[in-house]
Amino acid sequence: MSSVLVHRQRAAELEQLEPAAWRLQLLERARAGMRPLTIYGRRDGEHVLVTSVLEDGAGLQISRTRVDPARGYHELTSELPALHCFERELHEQHHVRIAGHPWQKPIRFEGQPQAAMNAYPFYRVEGKEVHEVAVGPIHAGVIEPGAFRFMCYGEHVLHLEIQLGYQHRGVEARLLQGDPRRWRPWSRRSRATRASPTPGRTAPRSRRSPEVSVAPEIELARGIALELERIAMHLAGLAGLAADLGFLAGASTYGRLRTTAINTSMRLCGSRFGRGAVRPGGSGLRLDDELRTVLREGLALLLTDGAIIDECFLAARSVRHRLAGVGVVTEEMARQLGLVGMIARSSGIPIDVRRPARGIYATYPIDVRLEPTGDCWARAGIRIEEIRASLRWLETVAEEVPALAPSRTVVPALSPETLAIAVVEGWRGEVVHCLETNADGGLIHYKVQDPSLRNWMGLALAVRGNDISDFPICNKSFDLSYCGNDL
């Protein structure tokens, strides 16, 4: 039983095609309605083994090609813009020639000195009255580093280019070192979400060892941790938006309610940020009669006070005036860019790993809400709706889940020559982990993908046509991760 989308397959059974045939198959599958989930490469001697993963609604379709980096293959981005970040990363990490690619700017300047980032030319818009505004990479406050270059005509933004990579830590390489059953601290710190799969959920199981079975109550505990995080982070986003708008009642109240959510997590697992809530084969949550009362009281407060401030926030003319029609990402644009998570849902696209219902969400379904307008107002509204949906889900689960105690299961040795993929719907969107083992059961590749990797381009295009003073609101409405992109 699993609340994540998990796929395991022997490497020898994976379909492997010549580059031209692989490219044609990928295009045909995408045109048939399959959604690209990820494309990544790994070194295989002098060649690069490129893996594509697409979702068809019921599961995953995987195919591979083996390319000579010097020869590469013809680009896909012009026909499928959603693949731009994957092809740019493939070129950056493995120097694969991608002929005809429109923009091979590095994703994170991996392995390059700071000077290389500073020397990379930003796109320029020519014109007598066009001027540039450079913001970052160091910002006021405590936000993470990132460089934003605006091309403006007066206050009007013609183009925004975003440059990241200032926090690259080599997470994927570090995850290949040592015993993979000790990944949990690295996995949970690779980005700011507790949606990261653990070895007990993701890793290829050994054929010499029994499957790690996860009991329904453990899946319930993991679901509670995940939905509490979703509530807390959406409240933080609403507090930040309200502060940027000068709506101080919202800033203070949403911030106070976030404290309730994270303190509830602390009582259940010992950490306000949910560290230790998900363990290999188990959970770190404790739920007895006393803590069940704590959970009920926290949910009741969030529902009652949340409804009051939501009504004030949505009814305020100043709020609607600053958010409605600002930073629009149309449904067509969101589909072309392959946006995911709440950003896609705020543009009317029903992408959510929790639906169709799997695992614990099949037993306890959760509402997936959509907003049609794709503007900052929609991205605020989707947070409010998802908070309400998660609270209703937690109310139901809190009454039916049995008493829980922290537990863990010994994770057996990994199966040799196996590819395992896990996808979890984090609060920003889908978190993807891809693991592959060699003939001895040791890891030879670990691919980590945060939803922010796919959504940053959406922010860059959302700002076009707006005033530069709208950028802080657009940026906060997306609420993307710098370190999640940089890894």
C-alpha positions as CSV (number, residue, x, y, z in Angstrom):
1,M,0.0,0.0,0.0
2,S,1.4,3.4,-0.9
3,S,0.3,7.0,-1.2
4,V,3.0,7.6,-3.8
5,L,3.3,6.6,-7.4
6,V,6.0,4.0,-7.4
7,H,7.5,2.1,-10.4
8,R,10.1,-0.7,-10.2
9,Q,11.6,-2.5,-13.2
10,R,14.6,-4.5,-14.0
11,A,17.0,-2.5,-16.1
12,A,17.3,-5.3,-18.7
13,E,13.6,-5.1,-19.3
14,L,13.6,-1.3,-20.0
15,E,12.9,-0.4,-23.7
16,Q,16.1,1.0,-25.3
17,L,16.0,2.6,-28.7
18,E,18.3,4.4,-31.1
19,P,18.3,8.2,-30.5
20,A,16.2,9.0,-33.5
21,A,13.6,6.3,-32.7
22,W,13.6,7.3,-29.0
23,R,13.0,10.9,-29.9
24,L,10.1,10.1,-32.3
25,Q,8.5,7.8,-29.7
26,L,8.7,10.5,-27.0
27,L,7.0,13.0,-29.4
28,E,4.3,10.5,-30.3
29,R,3.6,9.6,-26.7
30,A,3.4,13.3,-25.7
31,R,1.0,14.0,-28.6
32,A,-1.1,11.1,-27.5
33,G,-1.7,12.8,-24.1
34,M,1.1,11.4,-22.0
35,R,2.8,13.9,-19.7
36,P,6.6,14.1,-19.5
37,L,7.6,13.6,-15.9
38,T,11.4,13.7,-16.2
39,I,14.3,13.2,-18.6
40,Y,17.8,12.6,-17.2
41,G,21.1,11.0,-18.1
42,R,23.9,9.1,-16.5
43,R,27.3,8.2,-17.7
44,D,27.7,4.7,-19.3
45,G,31.3,4.4,-20.2
46,E,32.0,6.8,-23.1
47,H,28.3,7.2,-23.8
48,V,25.4,8.7,-21.9
49,L,22.3,6.7,-21.1
50,V,19.3,9.0,-21.4
51,T,16.0,7.9,-19.6
52,S,12.6,9.4,-20.3
53,V,9.7,8.9,-17.9
54,L,6.1,9.8,-19.0
55,E,2.9,9.5,-17.1
56,D,-0.2,8.1,-18.9
57,G,-2.7,8.5,-16.0
58,A,-2.5,4.9,-14.9
59,G,1.3,4.6,-14.5
60,L,4.6,5.4,-16.0
61,Q,6.1,4.7,-19.4
62,I,9.9,4.5,-19.5
63,S,12.2,4.3,-22.5
64,R,15.9,4.8,-23.0
65,T,18.5,5.7,-25.6
66,R,22.3,5.6,-25.5
67,V,24.0,8.6,-27.1
68,D,27.5,9.6,-28.0
69,P,27.8,13.0,-26.2
70,A,29.7,14.5,-29.2
71,R,26.9,13.5,-31.6
72,G,23.9,13.8,-29.3
73,Y,20.5,14.1,-30.8
74,H,18.2,16.7,-32.3
75,E,16.4,18.9,-29.7
76,L,12.8,18.3,-28.5
77,T,12.3,21.7,-26.8
78,S,10.9,23.5,-29.9
79,E,8.1,20.9,-30.2
80,L,7.7,20.2,-26.5
81,P,8.7,23.4,-24.5
82,A,8.1,21.5,-21.2
83,L,11.4,19.6,-21.9
84,H,13.6,22.7,-22.0
85,C,14.9,22.3,-18.4
86,F,15.7,18.6,-18.8
87,E,17.6,19.1,-22.1
88,R,19.5,22.1,-20.6
89,E,20.4,19.9,-17.6
90,L,21.4,17.0,-19.8
91,H,23.7,19.3,-21.8
92,E,25.1,20.9,-18.6
93,Q,25.8,17.7,-16.6
94,H,26.9,15.3,-19.4
95,H,27.9,17.7,-22.3
96,V,25.5,16.0,-24.6
97,R,25.2,17.9,-27.9
98,I,21.5,18.8,-28.4
99,A,21.4,20.1,-31.9
100,G,19.2,23.1,-32.6
101,H,18.3,23.7,-29.0
102,P,17.1,27.3,-28.6
103,W,18.6,28.1,-25.2
104,Q,21.3,25.9,-23.6
105,K,21.9,28.1,-20.6
106,P,23.0,26.0,-17.6
107,I,20.4,25.2,-15.0
108,R,22.8,25.6,-12.0
109,F,26.3,26.1,-13.5
110,E,27.3,22.8,-12.0
111,G,31.0,22.4,-11.3
112,Q,31.8,25.9,-12.6
113,P,33.4,28.8,-10.7
114,Q,31.4,31.8,-9.7
115,A,33.1,33.8,-12.5
116,A,31.4,31.6,-15.1
117,M,28.0,32.6,-13.7
118,N,28.9,36.3,-13.7
119,A,30.2,36.1,-17.3
120,Y,27.2,34.4,-18.8
121,P,25.4,37.0,-21.0
122,F,21.8,37.9,-20.1
123,Y,19.3,38.3,-22.9
124,R,19.1,42.0,-24.0
125,V,16.2,44.0,-25.4
126,E,17.5,46.8,-27.6
127,G,15.8,50.2,-27.6
128,K,16.6,53.8,-26.8
129,E,14.3,53.9,-23.7
130,V,14.7,50.3,-22.6
131,H,16.6,49.9,-19.4
132,E,17.8,47.0,-17.2
133,V,17.1,46.4,-13.6
134,A,19.3,43.9,-11.8
135,V,18.1,42.3,-8.6
136,G,20.2,39.9,-6.6
137,P,21.8,37.5,-6.3
138,I,22.0,38.8,-2.7
139,H,18.6,40.0,-1.4
140,A,17.4,42.0,1.5
141,G,15.9,39.9,4.3
142,V,16.6,36.1,4.6
143,I,15.5,34.8,1.2
144,E,17.9,32.6,-0.8
145,P,20.2,33.9,-3.5
146,G,19.1,34.2,-7.1
147,A,19.7,36.8,-9.9
148,F,16.8,38.5,-11.6
149,R,17.4,40.7,-14.7
150,F,14.5,42.8,-15.8
151,M,14.3,44.5,-19.2
152,C,11.9,47.4,-18.8
153,Y,10.3,50.1,-20.8
154,G,9.5,52.6,-18.0
155,E,7.8,50.5,-15.3
156,H,6.6,47.9,-17.9
157,V,8.5,44.6,-17.9
158,L,9.3,43.3,-21.3
159,H,11.4,40.4,-20.2
160,L,12.7,38.7,-17.1
161,E,15.6,36.3,-17.0
162,I,16.2,34.3,-13.8
163,Q,19.6,32.9,-13.0
164,L,20.1,30.3,-10.2
165,G,22.8,27.9,-9.1
166,Y,24.2,29.9,-6.2
167,Q,23.3,27.1,-3.8
168,H,24.5,24.1,-5.7
169,R,25.6,21.5,-3.1
170,G,26.1,18.4,-5.2
171,V,23.3,16.5,-3.5
172,E,22.8,13.8,-6.2
173,A,26.5,12.9,-6.0
174,R,26.5,12.8,-2.2
175,L,23.5,10.4,-2.3
176,L,25.7,7.9,-4.1
177,Q,28.2,7.7,-1.3
178,G,27.9,5.2,1.6
179,D,25.1,3.0,2.5
180,P,21.8,4.2,0.8
181,R,19.8,3.0,3.9
182,R,21.3,6.0,5.7
183,W,20.0,8.5,3.1
184,R,17.2,10.0,5.2
185,P,19.0,13.0,6.6
186,W,20.3,14.0,3.2
187,S,17.1,13.2,1.4
188,R,15.0,15.3,3.7
189,R,17.4,18.2,3.5
190,S,17.8,18.2,-0.3
191,R,14.7,20.5,-0.5
192,A,12.2,22.0,1.9
193,T,9.5,19.4,2.0
194,R,8.8,16.2,3.9
195,A,7.4,14.7,0.7
196,S,10.7,13.2,-0.2
197,P,10.4,9.4,-0.5
198,T,12.6,7.3,1.8
199,P,14.5,4.1,1.0
200,G,11.6,2.1,2.5
201,R,9.2,3.6,-0.1
202,T,11.4,3.9,-3.1
203,A,14.5,1.7,-3.3
204,P,14.6,-1.5,-5.4
205,R,13.8,-4.4,-3.1
206,S,16.1,-7.3,-2.9
207,R,14.9,-10.6,-4.3
208,R,16.8,-12.3,-1.5
209,S,14.8,-10.4,1.1
210,P,11.1,-10.0,1.8
211,E,9.3,-6.9,0.6
212,V,9.1,-4.0,3.1
213,S,5.4,-3.9,3.7
214,V,3.9,-0.7,5.0
215,A,0.9,-1.1,7.2
216,P,-2.2,1.1,6.5
217,E,-1.7,3.0,9.8
218,I,1.8,3.9,8.8
219,E,0.5,5.3,5.5
220,L,-2.1,7.3,7.5
221,A,0.6,8.7,9.7
222,R,2.6,9.7,6.6
223,G,-0.5,11.3,5.1
224,I,-1.1,13.3,8.3
225,A,2.5,14.6,8.2
226,L,2.2,15.6,4.5
227,E,-1.1,17.3,4.8
228,L,0.0,19.2,7.9
229,E,3.0,20.5,6.0
230,R,0.8,21.5,3.1
231,I,-1.4,23.5,5.5
232,A,1.6,25.2,7.2
233,M,3.4,26.1,4.0
234,H,0.2,27.5,2.3
235,L,-0.4,29.6,5.4
236,A,3.1,30.9,5.2
237,G,2.6,31.8,1.5
238,L,-0.7,33.6,2.3
239,A,1.0,35.5,5.1
240,G,3.8,36.6,2.8
241,L,1.4,37.6,0.1
242,A,-0.7,39.6,2.6
243,A,2.5,41.3,3.9
244,D,3.5,42.3,0.3
245,L,0.1,43.8,-0.2
246,G,0.1,45.7,3.0
247,F,-2.9,43.7,4.3
248,L,-1.5,43.4,7.8
249,A,-4.5,41.6,9.3
250,G,-3.8,38.7,6.9
251,A,-0.1,38.8,7.4
252,S,-0.4,38.5,11.2
253,T,-3.3,36.1,11.3
254,Y,-2.0,33.7,8.6
255,G,1.4,33.7,10.3
256,R,-0.2,32.9,13.7
257,L,-2.2,30.1,12.2
258,R,1.0,28.7,10.6
259,T,2.5,28.5,14.1
260,T,-0.5,26.4,15.1
261,A,0.1,24.0,12.2
262,I,3.8,23.5,12.8
263,N,3.4,23.3,16.6
264,T,0.9,20.5,16.0
265,S,3.5,18.7,13.9
266,M,6.0,19.2,16.7
267,R,3.7,17.6,19.2
268,L,3.2,14.6,16.9
269,C,6.7,13.9,15.7
270,G,9.1,16.1,17.7
271,S,9.9,18.6,15.0
272,R,8.0,21.7,13.8
273,F,9.3,21.0,10.3
274,G,8.3,17.3,10.3
275,R,11.8,15.9,10.4
276,G,11.6,12.2,11.3
277,A,7.9,12.0,10.5
278,V,8.7,9.7,7.6
279,R,11.1,6.8,8.2
280,P,12.2,3.9,6.1
281,G,9.4,1.4,6.4
282,G,7.8,3.3,9.2
283,S,6.9,6.7,10.7
284,G,8.0,8.9,13.5
285,L,4.5,10.1,14.4
286,R,3.0,9.3,17.8
287,L,-0.7,9.5,18.3
288,D,-2.3,8.5,21.6
289,D,-5.5,9.8,23.2
290,E,-3.8,13.0,24.5
291,L,-2.2,13.8,21.2
292,R,-5.4,13.0,19.3
293,T,-7.0,15.8,21.4
294,V,-4.1,18.1,20.5
295,L,-4.7,17.3,16.8
296,R,-8.4,17.9,17.0
297,E,-7.9,21.2,18.9
298,G,-5.4,22.4,16.3
299,L,-7.6,21.5,13.4
300,A,-10.6,23.2,15.0
301,L,-8.6,26.4,15.5
302,L,-7.3,26.4,12.0
303,L,-10.8,25.8,10.6
304,T,-12.5,28.5,12.7
305,D,-10.0,31.3,12.6
306,G,-9.0,30.4,9.0
307,A,-12.5,30.8,7.8
308,I,-12.7,34.3,9.4
309,I,-9.4,35.6,7.9
310,D,-10.1,33.9,4.5
311,E,-13.4,35.9,4.3
312,C,-11.6,39.1,5.2
313,F,-8.8,38.5,2.7
314,L,-11.1,37.5,-0.2
315,A,-13.5,40.4,0.5
316,A,-10.9,43.1,0.7
317,R,-11.0,45.3,-2.4
318,S,-7.3,46.3,-2.0
319,V,-6.4,42.6,-2.1
320,R,-8.4,41.8,-5.2
321,H,-7.2,44.9,-6.9
322,R,-3.5,44.0,-6.4
323,L,-3.9,40.2,-7.2
324,A,-6.6,39.9,-9.9
325,G,-5.2,40.0,-13.4
326,V,-1.6,40.2,-12.3
327,G,1.0,37.6,-13.3
328,V,-1.3,35.6,-15.6
329,V,-0.2,32.1,-16.7
330,T,-2.9,30.9,-19.1
331,E,-3.8,27.2,-19.2
332,E,-2.2,26.9,-22.7
333,M,1.0,28.4,-21.4
334,A,1.1,26.2,-18.3
335,R,0.6,23.1,-20.4
336,Q,3.3,24.1,-22.9
337,L,5.8,24.8,-20.0
338,G,4.9,21.6,-18.2
339,L,4.1,23.4,-14.9
340,V,3.1,21.2,-12.0
341,G,1.6,21.4,-8.6
342,M,-0.5,24.2,-7.3
343,I,0.8,26.5,-10.0
344,A,-0.7,24.2,-12.7
345,R,-3.9,23.8,-10.7
346,S,-4.3,27.6,-10.4
347,S,-4.3,27.6,-14.3
348,G,-7.0,25.0,-14.5
349,I,-4.8,21.9,-15.1
350,P,-5.7,19.0,-12.8
351,I,-2.2,17.6,-12.1
352,D,-2.0,16.0,-8.7
353,V,-0.2,12.7,-7.8
354,R,-2.9,12.1,-5.1
355,R,-5.5,11.8,-7.9
356,P,-6.4,9.3,-9.3
357,A,-6.6,8.2,-5.8
358,R,-3.7,5.8,-4.7
359,G,-2.9,4.1,-1.5
360,I,-4.3,5.9,1.6
361,Y,-5.9,8.5,-0.7
362,A,-8.0,5.7,-2.2
363,T,-9.3,4.9,1.2
364,Y,-9.7,8.5,2.3
365,P,-10.1,10.6,-0.9
366,I,-9.0,14.2,-0.9
367,D,-10.5,17.0,-2.9
368,V,-8.3,18.4,-5.7
369,R,-9.4,22.0,-6.4
370,L,-8.8,24.1,-9.5
371,E,-8.7,27.8,-10.2
372,P,-9.2,28.9,-13.9
373,T,-7.7,32.4,-14.2
374,G,-4.0,31.6,-13.6
375,D,-3.2,34.9,-12.0
376,C,-1.9,35.9,-8.5
377,W,-5.6,35.9,-7.3
378,A,-5.9,32.3,-8.4
379,R,-2.7,31.3,-6.8
380,A,-3.8,32.8,-3.5
381,G,-7.3,31.1,-3.9
382,I,-5.8,27.7,-4.6
383,R,-3.9,27.9,-1.3
384,I,-7.0,28.7,0.6
385,E,-8.9,25.9,-1.1
386,E,-6.2,23.3,-0.5
387,I,-5.9,24.3,3.2
388,R,-9.6,23.7,3.6
389,A,-9.4,20.3,1.7
390,S,-6.5,19.2,3.8
391,L,-8.2,20.2,7.1
392,R,-11.3,18.3,6.1
393,W,-9.2,15.2,5.2
394,L,-7.3,15.4,8.5
395,E,-10.6,15.7,10.5
396,T,-11.8,12.5,9.0
397,V,-8.5,10.7,9.4
398,A,-8.0,11.9,13.0
399,E,-11.2,10.1,14.1
400,E,-10.4,6.8,12.4
401,V,-6.6,6.3,12.7
402,P,-5.7,4.0,15.5
403,A,-3.1,4.8,18.2
404,L,0.3,5.3,16.6
405,A,3.8,4.8,18.0
406,P,7.1,5.7,16.2
407,S,8.2,2.7,14.2
408,R,10.8,1.7,11.6
409,T,11.5,-1.4,9.5
410,V,14.9,-2.7,8.6
411,V,15.4,-2.0,4.9
412,P,16.9,-5.0,3.2
413,A,19.7,-5.0,0.6
414,L,18.8,-3.5,-2.7
415,S,17.9,-5.5,-5.8
416,P,20.6,-5.6,-8.5
417,E,20.2,-4.0,-11.9
418,T,16.9,-2.3,-11.1
419,L,15.4,1.1,-11.7
420,A,13.0,2.5,-9.1
421,I,11.0,5.7,-9.4
422,A,8.8,7.4,-6.8
423,V,6.6,10.5,-7.1
424,V,5.0,12.3,-4.2
425,E,2.7,15.3,-4.3
426,G,4.5,17.8,-2.1
427,W,3.0,21.2,-1.2
428,R,4.7,22.8,-4.2
429,G,4.0,19.9,-6.6
430,E,5.4,16.5,-7.5
431,V,8.7,15.5,-6.0
432,V,10.5,12.8,-8.2
433,H,13.2,10.4,-7.1
434,C,14.8,8.0,-9.6
435,L,17.3,5.3,-8.3
436,E,19.2,2.7,-10.2
437,T,21.4,-0.2,-9.0
438,N,24.3,-2.1,-10.5
439,A,24.9,-5.9,-10.6
440,D,25.9,-5.9,-7.0
441,G,22.9,-4.0,-5.7
442,G,24.9,-0.8,-5.3
443,L,23.6,2.6,-6.4
444,I,25.0,3.8,-9.7
445,H,22.6,6.8,-10.1
446,Y,20.2,8.9,-8.1
447,K,18.1,11.6,-9.7
448,V,16.2,14.1,-7.5
449,Q,13.7,16.5,-9.0
450,D,11.9,19.3,-7.1
451,P,8.8,20.9,-8.7
452,S,10.5,24.2,-8.7
453,L,12.8,23.1,-11.5
454,R,9.8,23.0,-13.8
455,N,8.0,26.1,-12.5
456,W,10.7,28.8,-12.5
457,M,10.2,29.5,-16.2
458,G,6.5,30.0,-15.5
459,L,7.4,32.8,-13.1
460,A,9.6,34.4,-15.7
461,L,6.8,34.5,-18.3
462,A,4.1,35.5,-15.7
463,V,5.9,38.8,-15.0
464,R,6.0,39.9,-18.7
465,G,3.6,42.7,-19.4
466,N,3.3,43.7,-15.7
467,D,4.8,46.6,-13.9
468,I,8.1,45.8,-12.2
469,S,6.4,46.7,-8.8
470,D,4.2,43.6,-9.4
471,F,7.2,41.3,-9.3
472,P,7.4,40.7,-5.5
473,I,3.7,39.7,-5.6
474,C,4.2,37.3,-8.5
475,N,7.3,35.9,-7.0
476,K,5.6,35.2,-3.7
477,S,2.5,33.8,-5.4
478,F,4.8,31.1,-7.0
479,D,6.8,30.6,-3.8
480,L,9.5,28.5,-5.5
481,S,12.6,26.9,-4.0
482,Y,16.0,28.2,-4.9
483,C,17.8,25.3,-3.2
484,G,15.3,22.8,-4.7
485,N,16.4,23.9,-8.2
486,D,20.1,24.1,-7.4
487,L,20.4,20.7,-5.4
